Amino acid sequence: MTDNNRASMITQLGKLFITVPSHVTPLLTVDEKAHALVYDTALRTLGRLDHFEESALEYLFKHLTDDHAKVATFALKRRILLMGRDTAFPYIKRALETKDVKITARKEMFRLMVEAAVPNALQVLQQEIQRPKVHRDVVIAVLKTIRSSIALLRSDDAWRTIQSFAEDGQLDENIGYALLRDVTPFQFSNDNRSKYARLVFALTKNGNKFVHQEAMQTLASWCEFIAREIAEPVSQMVMNVEEPSWTHAITILIGCLNYTDGVNAVIELVKYLSAAPVPLSHNAAATYDLPMRQRLLELTRRLETMRKEMRDTYGHVLQALSELLASNDTYWQPSVALRLASLKWNDQASSTLISLAEYVSRLSPLFVPVLCSLVAKMLASGTSLDQGGIQLRNCKTANNNNIDPQVLLIIAERLSTRSVACKMLALSLLPAVSASNNGTGWSERAAALLRQLREDEDVAVRCTALHMFTDR
């Protein structure tokens, strides 16, 4: 008979109600190395029997230190779970105190204490991580056990235990990763989310660069729970030229916008970055090249590309930042992009667009096509500037911004009566008008405006209009 057949028969034997441990234990006399499958199956079956015998547990405890530890541990765990919690604890304690017990067995005993609701589970777990030369896997198992237990997290002492590791500046990176990975705010109660968010923020100060970067990336999912506390220090990270995770810091800062502290931090950050002096070592150098400007451009890019609901909510903030940057001509592009992001596309939008067109034209006529491209991008209609003309590319029949095409057409008509820059801007709106016109394409009114601009006295306007086609 093969080992597979014997293992199958042992499994079937374990399913019979009349089977008792003494029916299975004789099977453990086989050579455990030569017949490992049979041996493991017998151990596993001992944990599944309905009848309990004290002597059967001795076989399971015996193997907590050898190659059968995993099977023996899970069998023992299942057996102990059937006991009452007061009865279970002595067995758990014995398993933990067994000399040379495998780490797998130790970790499962930690989880078992929580599952069995052992009264002094936290104290036992704390003692485990205070052992001299404790293995990092044991520490990780203890921290994860505490973190996953609703009952243990009711204790401030449990939080202090985790906090002590999070605040260790030289924490082993594997322990740091364990605290940061495979955990989301939804695993905690509302009261505990802010507590764990503070742990994540504490890990951003870790001396290990990998833990620091992981913590910065993770904090983006937790920042809303402690936004008032972290907005200012996170903005300082963006200002720090040595900070490797400044892009994550920007993400975190934008996540803090729901609170006044976050808004103020963003405004102050833009003021600082836009006015920061540029030392020679930061100007076209091998290591740094305008780091403050790069940070500012990334921040404004993130702000202008926020979801429409967020742009509507924080429109006043975007407009304030736009006005702040307008004082520096070299920041005209992010300034205009932020103003466009805050723009409400209604009848009054034409006056804003006229002002922007005239402002950009005064800076340089060469910037006007860039403005047109920004408008087309903001409308999310798939238009782009190409070879001197606005061409229709992959226009969507649905209007992503829920803008009335008739309002866009009215704005375009008003712009078409103004300067050359305004006429170019009007042309950048026309593809968006057709793309959002309920899938019907160009209306006669829009086509008439296109024909009018194809005959404009300015050659740039004429060429741009002639590069647009209604039948694509």
Secondary structure by P-SEA (a helix, b strand, c coil): ccaaaaaaaaaaaaaccccccccccccccccccccaaaaaaaaaaaaccccccaaaaaaaaaaccccaaaaaaaaaaaaaaacccccaaaaaaaaaacccccaaaaaaaaaaaaaacccaaaaaaaaaaacccccaaaaaaaaaaaaacccccccaaaaaaaaaaaacccccaaaaaaaccccccccccccaaaaaaaaaaaacccccaaaaaaaaaaacccccccccccaaaaaaaaacccccaaaaaaaaaaaacccaaaaaaaaaaaaaaaaccccccccccccccaaaaaaaaaaaaaaaaccaaaaaaaaaaaaaaaaaacccccaaaaaaaaaaaacccccaaaaaaaaaaaaaaaacccaaaaaaaaaaaaacccccccccccccccccccccccccaaaaaaaaaaaaaccaaaaaaaaaaaaaaaaacccccccaaaaaaaaaaaacccaaaaaaaaaccccc
